[in-house]
Structure formats: C-alpha cells, structure tokens
C-alpha cells in the first residue's frame, strides 16, 4: 500500500493522532525541562511562564512541537502500517 493510499484511510489517521499526541506531550515536557530546568527546580512558575509562554511565545512554542509531532506520527505509522 502506498503512502497516498494510506492517508485516505481513517485507521491511518487514528493511529497518527495517537502517536502524535503522545510524542507532543513528551516533546513539550522535554522542551520545558531544557529551556527552564533551573526555574522548574525552584518551582518558579512565573519565570517558566515568562520565558516560554508570555507575549505570544506560546504560539511558537506549541506550533513547532505540533508540526514536528504530526510529521513524526505520519512517518512512524506509514513505516509500520501494512
């Protein structure tokens, strides 16, 4: 089955969403740990918010991770689906 045929099935998208959601959550957690590790250890939520989400930064923070997660999910499911 080719990629073009796979993306037309509901099963493909169901699996892509499951994998992408899990990868998205992991990617967000890892990114927060990398960007604000010392602030997280200090329980300084205001600094974490300011650094990652304030002034429209949340759009860039989540959109890049969402796109990466969807591409990763499509790639993994395409590779493993028969």
Backbone as XML, in Angstrom:
<?xml version="1.0"?>
<chain id="A" units="angstrom">
  <residue number="1" name="UNK">
    <atom name="N" x="0.842" y="-1.168" z="0.000"/>
    <atom name="CA" x="0.000" y="0.000" z="0.000"/>
    <atom name="C" x="0.897" y="1.245" z="0.000"/>
  </residue>
  <residue number="2" name="UNK">
    <atom name="N" x="0.625" y="2.154" z="-0.883"/>
    <atom name="CA" x="1.427" y="3.371" z="-0.975"/>
    <atom name="C" x="0.990" y="4.393" z="0.074"/>
  </residue>
  <residue number="3" name="UNK">
    <atom name="N" x="1.830" y="5.402" z="0.246"/>
    <atom name="CA" x="1.522" y="6.454" z="1.221"/>
    <atom name="C" x="0.231" y="7.177" z="0.856"/>
  </residue>
  <residue number="4" name="UNK">
    <atom name="N" x="0.028" y="7.444" z="-0.433"/>
    <atom name="CA" x="-1.183" y="8.139" z="-0.882"/>
    <atom name="C" x="-2.438" y="7.331" z="-0.567"/>
  </residue>
  <residue number="5" name="UNK">
    <atom name="N" x="-2.352" y="6.010" z="-0.634"/>
    <atom name="CA" x="-3.494" y="5.165" z="-0.302"/>
    <atom name="C" x="-3.713" y="5.108" z="1.208"/>
  </residue>
  <residue number="6" name="UNK">
    <atom name="N" x="-2.626" y="5.120" z="1.961"/>
    <atom name="CA" x="-2.730" y="5.032" z="3.417"/>
    <atom name="C" x="-3.381" y="6.274" z="4.015"/>
  </residue>
  <residue number="7" name="UNK">
    <atom name="N" x="-3.052" y="7.455" z="3.481"/>
    <atom name="CA" x="-3.595" y="8.683" z="4.084"/>
    <atom name="C" x="-5.086" y="8.860" z="3.806"/>
  </residue>
  <residue number="8" name="UNK">
    <atom name="N" x="-5.640" y="8.049" z="2.958"/>
    <atom name="CA" x="-7.069" y="8.111" z="2.671"/>
    <atom name="C" x="-7.892" y="7.256" z="3.627"/>
  </residue>
  <residue number="9" name="UNK">
    <atom name="N" x="-7.232" y="6.499" z="4.501"/>
    <atom name="CA" x="-7.959" y="5.632" z="5.414"/>
    <atom name="C" x="-8.088" y="6.272" z="6.793"/>
  </residue>
  <residue number="10" name="UNK">
    <atom name="N" x="-9.198" y="5.997" z="7.443"/>
    <atom name="CA" x="-9.435" y="6.538" z="8.783"/>
    <atom name="C" x="-8.532" y="5.875" z="9.816"/>
  </residue>
  <residue number="11" name="UNK">
    <atom name="N" x="-8.191" y="4.631" z="9.608"/>
    <atom name="CA" x="-7.331" y="3.909" z="10.551"/>
    <atom name="C" x="-5.954" y="4.563" z="10.616"/>
  </residue>
  <residue number="12" name="UNK">
    <atom name="N" x="-5.444" y="4.982" z="9.476"/>
    <atom name="CA" x="-4.143" y="5.645" z="9.426"/>
    <atom name="C" x="-4.159" y="6.897" z="10.294"/>
  </residue>
  <residue number="13" name="UNK">
    <atom name="N" x="-5.168" y="7.736" z="10.138"/>
    <atom name="CA" x="-5.237" y="8.992" z="10.878"/>
    <atom name="C" x="-5.494" y="8.767" z="12.361"/>
  </residue>
  <residue number="14" name="UNK">
    <atom name="N" x="-6.244" y="7.717" z="12.685"/>
    <atom name="CA" x="-6.473" y="7.381" z="14.092"/>
    <atom name="C" x="-5.148" y="7.044" z="14.768"/>
  </residue>
  <residue number="15" name="UNK">
    <atom name="N" x="-4.340" y="6.236" z="14.110"/>
    <atom name="CA" x="-3.035" y="5.860" z="14.660"/>
    <atom name="C" x="-2.076" y="7.046" z="14.680"/>
  </residue>
  <residue number="16" name="UNK">
    <atom name="N" x="-2.119" y="7.872" z="13.654"/>
    <atom name="CA" x="-1.257" y="9.059" z="13.606"/>
    <atom name="C" x="-1.572" y="9.984" z="14.777"/>
  </residue>
  <residue number="17" name="UNK">
    <atom name="N" x="-2.841" y="10.204" z="15.056"/>
    <atom name="CA" x="-3.219" y="11.081" z="16.161"/>
    <atom name="C" x="-2.793" y="10.516" z="17.511"/>
  </residue>
  <residue number="18" name="UNK">
    <atom name="N" x="-2.896" y="9.204" z="17.671"/>
    <atom name="CA" x="-2.478" y="8.595" z="18.934"/>
    <atom name="C" x="-0.984" y="8.746" z="19.149"/>
  </residue>
  <residue number="19" name="UNK">
    <atom name="N" x="-0.202" y="8.446" z="18.126"/>
    <atom name="CA" x="1.258" y="8.558" z="18.233"/>
    <atom name="C" x="1.670" y="10.014" z="18.370"/>
  </residue>
  <residue number="20" name="UNK">
    <atom name="N" x="1.060" y="10.885" z="17.594"/>
    <atom name="CA" x="1.409" y="12.311" z="17.625"/>
    <atom name="C" x="1.095" y="12.950" z="18.964"/>
  </residue>
  <residue number="21" name="UNK">
    <atom name="N" x="-0.023" y="12.580" z="19.566"/>
    <atom name="CA" x="-0.390" y="13.146" z="20.859"/>
    <atom name="C" x="0.620" y="12.756" z="21.936"/>
  </residue>
  <residue number="22" name="UNK">
    <atom name="N" x="0.986" y="11.500" z="21.963"/>
    <atom name="CA" x="1.981" y="11.043" z="22.932"/>
    <atom name="C" x="3.322" y="11.735" z="22.705"/>
  </residue>
  <residue number="23" name="UNK">
    <atom name="N" x="3.752" y="11.811" z="21.448"/>
    <atom name="CA" x="5.025" y="12.458" z="21.139"/>
    <atom name="C" x="4.975" y="13.953" z="21.460"/>
  </residue>
  <residue number="24" name="UNK">
    <atom name="N" x="3.831" y="14.587" z="21.221"/>
    <atom name="CA" x="3.663" y="16.006" z="21.520"/>
    <atom name="C" x="3.830" y="16.272" z="23.017"/>
  </residue>
  <residue number="25" name="UNK">
    <atom name="N" x="3.190" y="15.465" z="23.843"/>
    <atom name="CA" x="3.291" y="15.638" z="25.289"/>
    <atom name="C" x="4.741" y="15.450" z="25.745"/>
  </residue>
  <residue number="26" name="UNK">
    <atom name="N" x="5.392" y="14.410" z="25.244"/>
    <atom name="CA" x="6.795" y="14.178" z="25.601"/>
    <atom name="C" x="7.695" y="15.322" z="25.134"/>
  </residue>
  <residue number="27" name="UNK">
    <atom name="N" x="7.452" y="15.817" z="23.943"/>
    <atom name="CA" x="8.250" y="16.901" z="23.390"/>
    <atom name="C" x="8.070" y="18.197" z="24.182"/>
  </residue>
  <residue number="28" name="UNK">
    <atom name="N" x="6.855" y="18.483" z="24.608"/>
    <atom name="CA" x="6.599" y="19.671" z="25.420"/>
    <atom name="C" x="7.309" y="19.555" z="26.765"/>
  </residue>
  <residue number="29" name="UNK">
    <atom name="N" x="7.194" y="18.397" z="27.402"/>
    <atom name="CA" x="7.853" y="18.210" z="28.696"/>
    <atom name="C" x="9.371" y="18.318" z="28.585"/>
  </residue>
  <residue number="30" name="UNK">
    <atom name="N" x="9.938" y="17.700" z="27.577"/>
    <atom name="CA" x="11.392" y="17.758" z="27.386"/>
    <atom name="C" x="11.834" y="19.183" z="27.073"/>
  </residue>
  <residue number="31" name="UNK">
    <atom name="N" x="11.070" y="19.880" z="26.249"/>
    <atom name="CA" x="11.417" y="21.265" z="25.910"/>
    <atom name="C" x="11.357" y="22.171" z="27.132"/>
  </residue>
  <residue number="32" name="UNK">
    <atom name="N" x="10.342" y="21.984" z="27.963"/>
    <atom name="CA" x="10.263" y="22.783" z="29.181"/>
    <atom name="C" x="11.428" y="22.484" z="30.117"/>
  </residue>
  <residue number="33" name="UNK">
    <atom name="N" x="11.794" y="21.223" z="30.205"/>
    <atom name="CA" x="12.934" y="20.875" z="31.052"/>
    <atom name="C" x="14.235" y="21.474" z="30.524"/>
  </residue>
  <residue number="34" name="UNK">
    <atom name="N" x="14.421" y="21.454" z="29.229"/>
    <atom name="CA" x="15.644" y="22.009" z="28.645"/>
    <atom name="C" x="15.666" y="23.532" z="28.772"/>
  </residue>
  <residue number="35" name="UNK">
    <atom name="N" x="14.548" y="24.183" z="28.476"/>
    <atom name="CA" x="14.504" y="25.649" z="28.482"/>
    <atom name="C" x="14.509" y="26.251" z="29.879"/>
  </residue>
  <residue number="36" name="UNK">
    <atom name="N" x="13.876" y="25.569" z="30.835"/>
    <atom name="CA" x="13.656" y="26.184" z="32.145"/>
    <atom name="C" x="13.949" y="25.225" z="33.292"/>
  </residue>
  <residue number="37" name="UNK">
    <atom name="N" x="14.975" y="24.443" z="33.187"/>
    <atom name="CA" x="15.252" y="23.426" z="34.200"/>
    <atom name="C" x="15.463" y="24.030" z="35.586"/>
  </residue>
  <residue number="38" name="UNK">
    <atom name="N" x="16.267" y="25.072" z="35.679"/>
    <atom name="CA" x="16.545" y="25.657" z="36.992"/>
    <atom name="C" x="15.299" y="26.316" z="37.585"/>
  </residue>
  <residue number="39" name="UNK">
    <atom name="N" x="14.484" y="26.932" z="36.737"/>
    <atom name="CA" x="13.243" y="27.543" z="37.227"/>
    <atom name="C" x="12.242" y="26.487" z="37.696"/>
  </residue>
  <residue number="40" name="UNK">
    <atom name="N" x="12.210" y="25.355" z="37.022"/>
    <atom name="CA" x="11.319" y="24.270" z="37.428"/>
    <atom name="C" x="11.766" y="23.693" z="38.762"/>
  </residue>
  <residue number="41" name="UNK">
    <atom name="N" x="13.075" y="23.551" z="38.949"/>
    <atom name="CA" x="13.572" y="23.042" z="40.230"/>
    <atom name="C" x="13.279" y="23.992" z="41.383"/>
  </residue>
  <residue number="42" name="UNK">
    <atom name="N" x="13.243" y="25.278" z="41.086"/>
    <atom name="CA" x="12.930" y="26.290" z="42.104"/>
    <atom name="C" x="11.420" y="26.465" z="42.296"/>
  </residue>
  <residue number="43" name="UNK">
    <atom name="N" x="10.619" y="25.780" z="41.488"/>
    <atom name="CA" x="9.163" y="25.921" z="41.483"/>
    <atom name="C" x="8.748" y="27.362" z="41.189"/>
  </residue>
  <residue number="44" name="UNK">
    <atom name="N" x="9.503" y="28.013" z="40.312"/>
    <atom name="CA" x="9.210" y="29.394" z="39.914"/>
    <atom name="C" x="8.374" y="29.366" z="38.629"/>
  </residue>
  <residue number="45" name="UNK">
    <atom name="N" x="7.067" y="29.195" z="38.808"/>
    <atom name="CA" x="6.191" y="29.074" z="37.648"/>
    <atom name="C" x="6.085" y="30.380" z="36.858"/>
  </residue>
  <residue number="46" name="UNK">
    <atom name="N" x="6.236" y="31.495" z="37.532"/>
    <atom name="CA" x="6.181" y="32.789" z="36.851"/>
    <atom name="C" x="7.328" y="32.933" z="35.852"/>
  </residue>
  <residue number="47" name="UNK">
    <atom name="N" x="8.523" y="32.485" z="36.230"/>
    <atom name="CA" x="9.674" y="32.553" z="35.324"/>
    <atom name="C" x="9.506" y="31.597" z="34.147"/>
  </residue>
  <residue number="48" name="UNK">
    <atom name="N" x="8.958" y="30.425" z="34.409"/>
    <atom name="CA" x="8.706" y="29.460" z="33.330"/>
    <atom name="C" x="7.685" y="30.037" z="32.355"/>
  </residue>
  <residue number="49" name="UNK">
    <atom name="N" x="6.635" y="30.625" z="32.899"/>
    <atom name="CA" x="5.605" y="31.244" z="32.058"/>
    <atom name="C" x="6.179" y="32.390" z="31.230"/>
  </residue>
  <residue number="50" name="UNK">
    <atom name="N" x="6.940" y="33.251" z="31.856"/>
    <atom name="CA" x="7.502" y="34.405" z="31.167"/>
    <atom name="C" x="8.455" y="33.981" z="30.058"/>
  </residue>
  <residue number="51" name="UNK">
    <atom name="N" x="9.270" y="32.995" z="30.337"/>
    <atom name="CA" x="10.277" y="32.567" z="29.374"/>
    <atom name="C" x="9.675" y="31.811" z="28.184"/>
  </residue>
  <residue number="52" name="UNK">
    <atom name="N" x="8.648" y="31.018" z="28.417"/>
    <atom name="CA" x="8.139" y="30.134" z="27.367"/>
    <atom name="C" x="6.800" y="30.534" z="26.758"/>
  </residue>
  <residue number="53" name="UNK">
    <atom name="N" x="5.934" y="31.228" z="27.514"/>
    <atom name="CA" x="4.574" y="31.416" z="27.046"/>
    <atom name="C" x="4.107" y="32.865" z="26.951"/>
  </residue>
  <residue number="54" name="UNK">
    <atom name="N" x="4.737" y="33.796" z="27.619"/>
    <atom name="CA" x="4.269" y="35.188" z="27.649"/>
    <atom name="C" x="4.508" y="35.896" z="26.317"/>
  </residue>
  <residue number="55" name="UNK">
    <atom name="N" x="3.743" y="36.940" z="26.076"/>
    <atom name="CA" x="3.881" y="37.808" z="24.896"/>
    <atom name="C" x="3.790" y="37.059" z="23.576"/>
  </residue>
  <residue number="56" name="UNK">
    <atom name="N" x="2.913" y="36.089" z="23.487"/>
    <atom name="CA" x="2.717" y="35.356" z="22.242"/>
    <atom name="C" x="3.737" y="34.268" z="21.976"/>
  </residue>
  <residue number="57" name="UNK">
    <atom name="N" x="4.659" y="34.025" z="22.892"/>
    <atom name="CA" x="5.636" y="32.949" z="22.701"/>
    <atom name="C" x="4.986" y="31.577" z="22.708"/>
  </residue>
  <residue number="58" name="UNK">
    <atom name="N" x="3.819" y="31.466" z="23.312"/>
    <atom name="CA" x="3.150" y="30.171" z="23.378"/>
    <atom name="C" x="2.771" y="29.670" z="21.985"/>
  </residue>
  <residue number="59" name="UNK">
    <atom name="N" x="2.486" y="30.587" z="21.066"/>
    <atom name="CA" x="2.128" y="30.178" z="19.704"/>
    <atom name="C" x="3.306" y="29.482" z="19.037"/>
  </residue>
  <residue number="60" name="UNK">
    <atom name="N" x="4.468" y="30.089" z="19.101"/>
    <atom name="CA" x="5.662" y="29.491" z="18.514"/>
    <atom name="C" x="6.055" y="28.217" z="19.257"/>
  </residue>
  <residue number="61" name="UNK">
    <atom name="N" x="5.935" y="28.232" z="20.587"/>
    <atom name="CA" x="6.308" y="27.080" z="21.405"/>
    <atom name="C" x="5.483" y="25.856" z="21.030"/>
  </residue>
  <residue number="62" name="UNK">
    <atom name="N" x="4.158" y="26.010" z="20.972"/>
    <atom name="CA" x="3.298" y="24.863" z="20.710"/>
    <atom name="C" x="3.188" y="24.524" z="19.221"/>
  </residue>
  <residue number="63" name="UNK">
    <atom name="N" x="3.205" y="25.513" z="18.338"/>
    <atom name="CA" x="3.026" y="25.221" z="16.916"/>
    <atom name="C" x="4.186" y="24.413" z="16.346"/>
  </residue>
  <residue number="64" name="UNK">
    <atom name="N" x="5.404" y="24.733" z="16.717"/>
    <atom name="CA" x="6.534" y="23.957" z="16.204"/>
    <atom name="C" x="6.481" y="22.520" z="16.703"/>
  </residue>
  <residue number="65" name="UNK">
    <atom name="N" x="6.116" y="22.340" z="17.949"/>
    <atom name="CA" x="6.034" y="20.994" z="18.505"/>
    <atom name="C" x="4.874" y="20.212" z="17.907"/>
  </residue>
  <residue number="66" name="UNK">
    <atom name="N" x="3.778" y="20.896" z="17.612"/>
    <atom name="CA" x="2.638" y="20.242" z="16.989"/>
    <atom name="C" x="2.976" y="19.765" z="15.578"/>
  </residue>
  <residue number="67" name="UNK">
    <atom name="N" x="3.636" y="20.606" z="14.806"/>
    <atom name="CA" x="4.021" y="20.232" z="13.442"/>
    <atom name="C" x="5.019" y="19.074" z="13.461"/>
  </residue>
  <residue number="68" name="UNK">
    <atom name="N" x="6.011" y="19.160" z="14.326"/>
    <atom name="CA" x="7.003" y="18.088" z="14.440"/>
    <atom name="C" x="6.323" y="16.791" z="14.855"/>
  </residue>
  <residue number="69" name="UNK">
    <atom name="N" x="5.383" y="16.856" z="15.777"/>
    <atom name="CA" x="4.684" y="15.660" z="16.257"/>
    <atom name="C" x="3.839" y="15.019" z="15.157"/>
  </residue>
  <residue number="70" name="UNK">
    <atom name="N" x="3.138" y="15.833" z="14.380"/>
    <atom name="CA" x="2.329" y="15.287" z="13.290"/>
    <atom name="C" x="3.191" y="14.646" z="12.213"/>
  </residue>
  <residue number="71" name="UNK">
    <atom name="N" x="4.281" y="15.283" z="11.865"/>
    <atom name="CA" x="5.189" y="14.708" z="10.855"/>
    <atom name="C" x="5.789" y="13.398" z="11.373"/>
  </residue>
  <residue number="72" name="UNK">
    <atom name="N" x="6.197" y="13.388" z="12.629"/>
    <atom name="CA" x="6.749" y="12.174" z="13.222"/>
    <atom name="C" x="5.706" y="11.055" z="13.256"/>
  </residue>
  <residue number="73" name="UNK">
    <atom name="N" x="4.483" y="11.378" z="13.659"/>
    <atom name="CA" x="3.421" y="10.379" z="13.704"/>
    <atom name="C" x="3.115" y="9.808" z="12.333"/>
  </residue>
  <residue number="74" name="UNK">
    <atom name="N" x="3.054" y="10.660" z="11.322"/>
    <atom name="CA" x="2.800" y="10.183" z="9.964"/>
    <atom name="C" x="3.934" y="9.300" z="9.477"/>
  </residue>
  <residue number="75" name="UNK">
    <atom name="N" x="5.163" y="9.672" z="9.787"/>
    <atom name="CA" x="6.308" y="8.894" z="9.344"/>
    <atom name="C" x="6.328" y="7.516" z="10.012"/>
  </residue>
  <residue number="76" name="UNK">
    <atom name="N" x="6.104" y="7.477" z="11.323"/>
    <atom name="CA" x="6.137" y="6.212" z="12.052"/>
    <atom name="C" x="5.001" y="5.295" z="11.600"/>
  </residue>
  <residue number="77" name="UNK">
    <atom name="N" x="3.809" y="5.812" z="11.492"/>
    <atom name="CA" x="2.672" y="4.983" z="11.108"/>
    <atom name="C" x="2.799" y="4.520" z="9.655"/>
  </residue>
  <residue number="78" name="UNK">
    <atom name="N" x="3.280" y="5.387" z="8.773"/>
    <atom name="CA" x="3.493" y="4.976" z="7.385"/>
    <atom name="C" x="4.507" y="3.841" z="7.303"/>
  </residue>
  <residue number="79" name="UNK">
    <atom name="N" x="5.536" y="3.933" z="8.101"/>
    <atom name="CA" x="6.585" y="2.914" z="8.089"/>
    <atom name="C" x="6.102" y="1.583" z="8.658"/>
  </residue>
  <residue number="80" name="UNK">
    <atom name="N" x="5.219" y="1.620" z="9.649"/>
    <atom name="CA" x="4.800" y="0.399" z="10.334"/>
    <atom name="C" x="3.467" y="-0.180" z="9.859"/>
  </residue>
  <residue number="81" name="UNK">
    <atom name="N" x="2.727" y="0.556" z="9.057"/>
    <atom name="CA" x="1.410" y="0.088" z="8.602"/>
    <atom name="C" x="1.551" y="-0.700" z="7.310"/>
  </residue>
  <residue number="82" name="UNK">
    <atom name="N" x="0.878" y="-1.827" z="7.274"/>
    <atom name="CA" x="0.930" y="-2.666" z="6.057"/>
    <atom name="C" x="-0.241" y="-2.404" z="5.163"/>
  </residue>
</chain>
